[in-house]
Amino acid sequence: MVRLVMLSVGAFIWLVTEVMPIGLLTDIAQGLHVSPAQVGLLVTGYAWLVALSAIPLTLLTSGVDRRTLVAALLLLAGSVDVACAFVTNYAVMAVLRIMLALGHGVFWSVIAGVAVRLAPDIPVARATGWAFTGVAVGFAGGIPLVSAIGHWLGWRVAFAVCGAGALGVFAAALVLLPPMPAQRRHMDIRHLLRQPVLVYIAVLTMLVITAHFTAYTYIIPLLQGIAHSPGQLIPVLLLVYGVVGIGGNWVGGRLPCSAGRLIGVATAALVASHAVMAAAGWLPGLVWVDMVVWGIVSALLNLAPQNYAMELAPHEREAACSFSVTGFNAGIGAGALCGGVVLGASGAYAVLAWSAGLAMLALGVLWAGRFVARPARQTR
């Protein structure tokens, strides 16, 4: 169990490292003498690069011992975060973020499989649930924490603290993780791309996450424009969202149902949460209900896609997870873009409508996927 906790802390570090520029946006912009939009590219560009590189780099590292690989990726995160603390030029910061993005896709592609191998005696969903607890905690407290550090001590200190944490987990990985020889030494990307189940995993994950991030990226404008939440209340609402998400992650790892069904329930609940948000325009108190429902949905959508990928391709776990990571990060970028365009053109209610429509499309793909996934289980 200690090893799973260590893996969860590593997941927390990687999640915070990815989204840290969001919480420190204006501070970094002032420090590097660039616009906030340019700093925003450090997040959106990062997500797209992860989407493009996750599959090929996971295949490229498929023969590396998992202990060595996980430790090396934690070392990368720590070293780059510390280096970012001393950057004085935006171009150098962008290059460092590119280096991180190349490691990010590999880390998220292997973490679920490593968790399962570390805890072979407990259910797969529970093992991955432990590993992904760090993600839920990161969303709940990681961004507010680095924002607070940045406000009190400066954004460079926030990067240095995160980097030191990653280096600490790197040292723990060297001590705690046993040797884990790679289970597949040769994976052909052309062969994988011809497997309908893997393409289905990527497409389904992308649609579900696009639906989620179309609205979630703009959660503050939605709270202000629809529920009319005052500025001082928004941090509390976001805290409720995050804390409930931690509980949702714990529950999601213990529900006695398939990951595919969990995705379906979470996607349908996302539509329901948007209906509650819309109703909060007339009954503001409903915004608290929405934060609870949406927080649980967010946790399940962080956890279930990779579990579903491993269910559908049990003999190609890491390859399947890399397709899921590609879909996930493509969904983040697409959702942020879609939501921004819709918000600017048609307003907050239209964002909810688009998000719900994409969620319904994802449910259709999930249902149709039964005819793709069933024979795919017998291909290996």
C-alpha positions as CSV (number, residue, x, y, z in Angstrom):
1,M,0.0,0.0,0.0
2,V,2.9,2.4,0.7
3,R,4.0,2.0,-2.9
4,L,0.6,2.9,-4.2
5,V,0.6,6.0,-2.0
6,M,4.0,6.9,-3.3
7,L,2.7,6.5,-6.9
8,S,-0.3,8.7,-5.9
9,V,2.0,11.4,-4.7
10,G,3.8,11.2,-8.0
11,A,0.5,11.6,-9.8
12,F,-0.2,14.6,-7.7
13,I,3.1,16.2,-8.6
14,W,2.6,15.6,-12.3
15,L,-0.9,17.0,-12.2
16,V,0.1,20.1,-10.4
17,T,3.1,20.5,-12.7
18,E,0.8,20.4,-15.7
19,V,-1.7,23.0,-14.5
20,M,0.6,25.2,-12.4
21,P,0.7,28.1,-14.9
22,I,-3.1,28.4,-14.5
23,G,-2.8,29.3,-10.9
24,L,0.2,31.5,-11.5
25,L,-0.9,33.0,-14.8
26,T,-0.5,36.8,-14.1
27,D,2.6,36.3,-11.9
28,I,4.5,34.4,-14.6
29,A,3.3,36.9,-17.3
30,Q,4.7,39.8,-15.2
31,G,7.9,37.9,-14.3
32,L,8.7,37.0,-17.9
33,H,7.3,40.2,-19.4
34,V,4.8,38.5,-21.7
35,S,1.0,38.5,-22.0
36,P,-1.3,36.2,-20.0
37,A,-2.4,34.7,-23.3
38,Q,1.2,33.6,-23.9
39,V,1.4,32.0,-20.5
40,G,-1.9,30.3,-21.3
41,L,-0.2,28.6,-24.2
42,L,2.1,26.9,-21.8
43,V,-1.0,24.9,-20.7
44,T,-3.0,24.4,-23.9
45,G,0.1,23.8,-26.1
46,Y,1.3,21.3,-23.4
47,A,-2.0,19.4,-23.6
48,W,-1.8,19.1,-27.4
49,L,1.8,18.0,-27.4
50,V,0.9,15.3,-24.9
51,A,-1.9,14.2,-27.2
52,L,0.5,13.9,-30.1
53,S,3.4,12.2,-28.3
54,A,1.8,9.9,-25.8
55,I,1.3,6.9,-28.1
56,P,4.7,6.9,-29.9
57,L,6.8,7.6,-26.8
58,T,5.0,5.0,-24.8
59,L,5.8,2.5,-27.5
60,L,9.4,3.7,-27.7
61,T,9.8,3.1,-24.0
62,S,7.9,-0.2,-24.0
63,G,11.1,-2.2,-23.3
64,V,12.3,-0.2,-20.3
65,D,11.9,-1.6,-16.8
66,R,8.9,0.2,-15.2
67,R,10.8,1.1,-12.0
68,T,13.5,2.8,-14.0
69,L,11.0,4.6,-16.2
70,V,8.8,5.9,-13.4
71,A,11.9,7.1,-11.5
72,A,13.3,8.8,-14.6
73,L,10.0,10.6,-15.3
74,L,9.8,11.8,-11.7
75,L,13.4,13.0,-12.0
76,L,12.5,14.8,-15.2
77,A,9.5,16.6,-13.5
78,G,11.6,17.6,-10.5
79,S,14.6,18.8,-12.6
80,V,12.5,20.8,-15.0
81,D,10.3,22.4,-12.3
82,V,13.5,23.5,-10.4
83,A,14.9,24.9,-13.7
84,C,11.7,26.8,-14.3
85,A,12.2,28.6,-11.0
86,F,15.3,30.3,-12.5
87,V,14.0,31.1,-16.0
88,T,14.2,34.7,-17.1
89,N,13.1,34.1,-20.8
90,Y,9.8,33.0,-22.1
91,A,11.3,30.9,-24.9
92,V,13.4,28.9,-22.4
93,M,10.3,28.3,-20.3
94,A,8.5,27.1,-23.4
95,V,11.3,24.6,-24.2
96,L,11.2,23.3,-20.6
97,R,7.5,22.8,-20.9
98,I,7.9,20.9,-24.1
99,M,10.4,18.6,-22.3
100,L,7.8,18.0,-19.5
101,A,5.0,17.4,-22.0
102,L,7.0,14.6,-23.7
103,G,7.4,12.9,-20.4
104,H,3.9,13.6,-19.2
105,G,2.2,11.3,-21.8
106,V,4.4,8.4,-20.9
107,F,3.9,8.8,-17.2
108,W,0.1,8.7,-17.5
109,S,0.2,5.8,-19.9
110,V,2.2,3.6,-17.5
111,I,0.9,4.6,-14.1
112,A,-2.2,2.5,-14.1
113,G,-0.4,-0.6,-15.3
114,V,2.3,-0.1,-12.6
115,A,-0.3,0.3,-9.9
116,V,-1.9,-3.0,-11.0
117,R,1.4,-4.8,-10.9
118,L,2.2,-3.3,-7.5
119,A,-1.0,-4.6,-6.0
120,P,-2.0,-7.8,-7.9
121,D,-4.1,-9.1,-5.0
122,I,-6.7,-6.2,-5.1
123,P,-9.2,-5.4,-7.8
124,V,-7.8,-3.4,-10.8
125,A,-10.2,-0.5,-10.2
126,R,-9.1,-0.2,-6.6
127,A,-5.4,-0.2,-7.4
128,T,-5.8,2.5,-10.1
129,G,-8.1,4.3,-7.7
130,W,-5.3,4.6,-5.2
131,A,-2.9,5.8,-7.9
132,F,-5.4,8.4,-9.2
133,T,-6.2,9.8,-5.8
134,G,-3.3,12.1,-6.4
135,V,-5.2,13.6,-9.4
136,A,-8.3,14.3,-7.3
137,V,-6.2,15.8,-4.5
138,G,-4.3,17.9,-7.1
139,F,-7.5,19.4,-8.5
140,A,-8.9,20.0,-5.0
141,G,-5.9,21.5,-3.3
142,G,-2.8,21.5,-5.6
143,I,-3.8,24.6,-7.7
144,P,-4.9,26.7,-4.7
145,L,-1.7,25.6,-2.9
146,V,0.7,26.8,-5.6
147,S,-1.4,29.9,-6.1
148,A,-1.0,30.7,-2.4
149,I,2.7,30.0,-2.5
150,G,3.0,32.2,-5.6
151,H,1.1,35.0,-3.9
152,W,3.0,34.9,-0.7
153,L,6.5,34.0,-1.8
154,G,6.6,34.4,-5.6
155,W,5.9,32.1,-8.6
156,R,9.5,31.0,-8.7
157,V,9.3,29.6,-5.2
158,A,6.1,27.7,-6.2
159,F,8.0,26.0,-9.0
160,A,10.9,25.2,-6.7
161,V,8.7,23.7,-4.1
162,C,6.9,21.5,-6.7
163,G,10.3,20.4,-8.1
164,A,11.7,19.5,-4.7
165,G,8.6,17.4,-4.1
166,A,9.1,15.6,-7.3
167,L,12.7,14.9,-6.5
168,G,11.7,13.6,-3.1
169,V,9.2,11.2,-4.7
170,F,12.0,10.2,-7.2
171,A,14.2,9.2,-4.3
172,A,11.3,7.2,-2.7
173,A,10.7,5.4,-6.0
174,L,14.3,4.3,-6.1
175,V,13.9,2.8,-2.6
176,L,10.4,1.5,-2.6
177,L,9.7,0.2,-6.2
178,P,10.8,-3.3,-7.0
179,P,12.3,-4.1,-10.4
180,M,9.4,-4.4,-12.9
181,P,10.7,-5.7,-16.3
182,A,8.7,-4.6,-19.2
183,Q,6.1,-7.1,-20.2
184,R,6.2,-6.2,-23.9
185,R,9.5,-5.3,-25.7
186,H,8.2,-4.7,-29.2
187,M,5.0,-2.9,-30.0
188,D,4.3,-1.9,-33.6
189,I,2.3,1.3,-33.8
190,R,0.9,0.3,-37.2
191,H,-0.5,-2.9,-35.8
192,L,-2.0,-1.0,-32.8
193,L,-3.6,1.6,-35.1
194,R,-5.3,-1.2,-37.0
195,Q,-7.0,-2.4,-33.8
196,P,-10.5,-0.9,-33.7
197,V,-10.8,-1.2,-29.9
198,L,-7.8,1.1,-29.4
199,V,-9.1,3.7,-31.8
200,Y,-12.4,3.4,-30.1
201,I,-10.8,4.0,-26.7
202,A,-9.1,7.2,-27.9
203,V,-12.2,8.6,-29.6
204,L,-14.5,7.8,-26.7
205,T,-12.1,9.3,-24.2
206,M,-11.7,12.4,-26.3
207,L,-15.4,13.0,-26.6
208,V,-16.1,12.5,-22.9
209,I,-13.3,14.8,-21.9
210,T,-14.1,17.4,-24.5
211,A,-17.7,17.5,-23.1
212,H,-16.4,17.9,-19.6
213,F,-13.7,20.6,-20.3
214,T,-16.0,22.6,-22.6
215,A,-17.7,23.6,-19.4
216,Y,-15.1,23.0,-16.7
217,T,-12.5,25.3,-18.3
218,Y,-14.9,28.1,-17.9
219,I,-16.4,27.1,-14.5
220,I,-15.8,30.6,-13.0
221,P,-17.7,32.5,-15.8
222,L,-20.5,29.9,-15.5
223,L,-20.7,30.4,-11.7
224,Q,-20.7,34.2,-12.2
225,G,-22.9,34.4,-15.3
226,I,-25.5,31.8,-14.5
227,A,-25.7,31.2,-10.8
228,H,-24.7,34.8,-10.0
229,S,-22.3,33.6,-7.4
230,P,-20.4,36.5,-5.7
231,G,-16.6,36.6,-6.0
232,Q,-15.9,35.8,-2.4
233,L,-18.0,32.6,-2.6
234,I,-16.4,31.1,-5.7
235,P,-13.2,29.8,-3.9
236,V,-15.5,28.0,-1.5
237,L,-17.6,26.5,-4.3
238,L,-14.4,25.3,-6.0
239,L,-13.2,23.8,-2.7
240,V,-16.4,21.8,-2.4
241,Y,-16.0,20.6,-6.0
242,G,-12.5,19.4,-5.3
243,V,-13.1,17.8,-1.9
244,V,-16.2,15.9,-3.2
245,G,-14.0,14.8,-6.1
246,I,-11.6,13.2,-3.7
247,G,-14.5,11.2,-2.2
248,G,-15.7,10.4,-5.7
249,N,-12.4,9.0,-6.6
250,W,-12.4,6.7,-3.6
251,V,-16.0,5.5,-4.3
252,G,-15.3,5.0,-8.0
253,G,-12.5,2.6,-7.2
254,R,-14.9,0.4,-5.2
255,L,-18.1,0.4,-7.2
256,P,-19.0,-3.2,-8.3
257,C,-19.6,-2.3,-11.9
258,S,-17.5,-2.2,-15.1
259,A,-15.5,0.9,-16.1
260,G,-17.6,1.2,-19.3
261,R,-20.8,1.5,-17.2
262,L,-19.1,3.9,-14.9
263,I,-18.2,6.2,-17.9
264,G,-21.9,6.0,-19.0
265,V,-23.2,6.9,-15.6
266,A,-20.7,9.8,-15.2
267,T,-21.4,11.2,-18.6
268,A,-25.2,11.1,-18.0
269,A,-24.6,12.7,-14.6
270,L,-22.6,15.5,-16.4
271,V,-25.7,16.3,-18.4
272,A,-27.8,16.3,-15.2
273,S,-25.3,18.6,-13.5
274,H,-25.6,21.1,-16.3
275,A,-29.3,21.0,-15.9
276,V,-28.9,21.8,-12.2
277,M,-26.5,24.7,-13.1
278,A,-29.0,26.1,-15.5
279,A,-31.7,25.9,-12.8
280,A,-29.4,27.7,-10.4
281,G,-30.0,30.8,-12.6
282,W,-33.5,30.9,-10.9
283,L,-32.6,29.1,-7.6
284,P,-29.0,30.1,-6.7
285,G,-28.9,27.6,-3.9
286,L,-28.8,24.8,-6.4
287,V,-25.2,25.7,-7.3
288,W,-24.1,23.8,-4.2
289,V,-25.9,20.7,-5.5
290,D,-24.2,21.2,-8.8
291,M,-20.7,21.4,-7.3
292,V,-21.3,18.1,-5.5
293,V,-22.6,16.3,-8.6
294,W,-20.0,17.8,-10.9
295,G,-17.2,17.1,-8.5
296,I,-18.1,13.4,-8.4
297,V,-18.4,13.3,-12.2
298,S,-15.0,14.9,-12.6
299,A,-13.4,12.2,-10.3
300,L,-15.1,9.4,-12.2
301,L,-14.0,10.8,-15.6
302,N,-10.4,11.0,-14.4
303,L,-10.4,7.4,-13.3
304,A,-12.7,5.4,-15.5
305,P,-11.3,5.9,-19.1
306,Q,-8.0,4.2,-18.3
307,N,-9.7,1.4,-16.4
308,Y,-12.0,0.9,-19.4
309,A,-9.0,0.8,-21.7
310,M,-7.4,-1.9,-19.6
311,E,-10.7,-3.9,-19.5
312,L,-11.0,-3.8,-23.3
313,A,-7.3,-4.6,-24.0
314,P,-6.0,-6.6,-21.0
315,H,-3.0,-7.9,-23.0
316,E,-2.1,-4.4,-24.3
317,R,-2.6,-2.4,-21.1
318,E,0.1,0.3,-21.6
319,A,-0.7,0.7,-25.3
320,A,-4.4,1.0,-24.5
321,C,-3.7,3.5,-21.7
322,S,-1.5,5.6,-24.1
323,F,-4.5,5.8,-26.5
324,S,-6.6,6.9,-23.6
325,V,-4.1,9.5,-22.6
326,T,-4.0,10.8,-26.1
327,G,-7.8,11.1,-26.2
328,F,-7.8,12.7,-22.7
329,N,-5.4,15.5,-23.6
330,A,-6.9,16.1,-27.0
331,G,-10.2,16.4,-25.2
332,I,-8.7,19.0,-22.8
333,G,-7.5,21.1,-25.7
334,A,-10.6,20.7,-27.8
335,G,-12.9,21.4,-24.8
336,A,-11.1,24.6,-23.9
337,L,-11.2,25.8,-27.5
338,C,-14.9,24.8,-28.0
339,G,-16.0,26.4,-24.7
340,G,-14.1,29.6,-25.4
341,V,-15.6,30.1,-28.8
342,V,-19.1,29.3,-27.6
343,L,-18.8,31.5,-24.5
344,G,-17.6,34.5,-26.6
345,A,-20.2,34.0,-29.3
346,S,-23.3,32.9,-27.4
347,G,-22.8,33.1,-23.6
348,A,-22.7,30.9,-20.6
349,Y,-26.0,29.0,-21.2
350,A,-24.8,28.0,-24.6
351,V,-21.6,26.5,-23.1
352,L,-23.7,24.2,-21.0
353,A,-25.8,23.2,-24.0
354,W,-22.7,22.4,-26.1
355,S,-21.2,20.4,-23.3
356,A,-24.4,18.5,-22.8
357,G,-24.7,17.8,-26.5
358,L,-21.1,16.5,-26.7
359,A,-21.9,14.3,-23.7
360,M,-24.9,12.8,-25.4
361,L,-22.7,12.2,-28.5
362,A,-20.2,10.4,-26.2
363,L,-23.0,8.2,-24.8
364,G,-23.9,7.2,-28.4
365,V,-20.3,6.3,-29.1
366,L,-20.2,4.3,-25.8
367,W,-23.3,2.4,-26.8
368,A,-22.1,1.8,-30.4
369,G,-18.7,0.7,-29.0
370,R,-20.3,-2.6,-27.7
371,F,-20.1,-3.8,-31.3
372,V,-16.4,-2.8,-31.6
373,A,-15.1,-3.9,-28.2
374,R,-16.6,-7.4,-27.9
375,P,-14.7,-9.1,-30.7
376,A,-11.6,-7.0,-30.0
377,R,-11.1,-8.8,-26.7
378,Q,-10.3,-12.0,-28.7
379,T,-7.7,-10.5,-31.1
380,R,-4.7,-11.2,-29.0
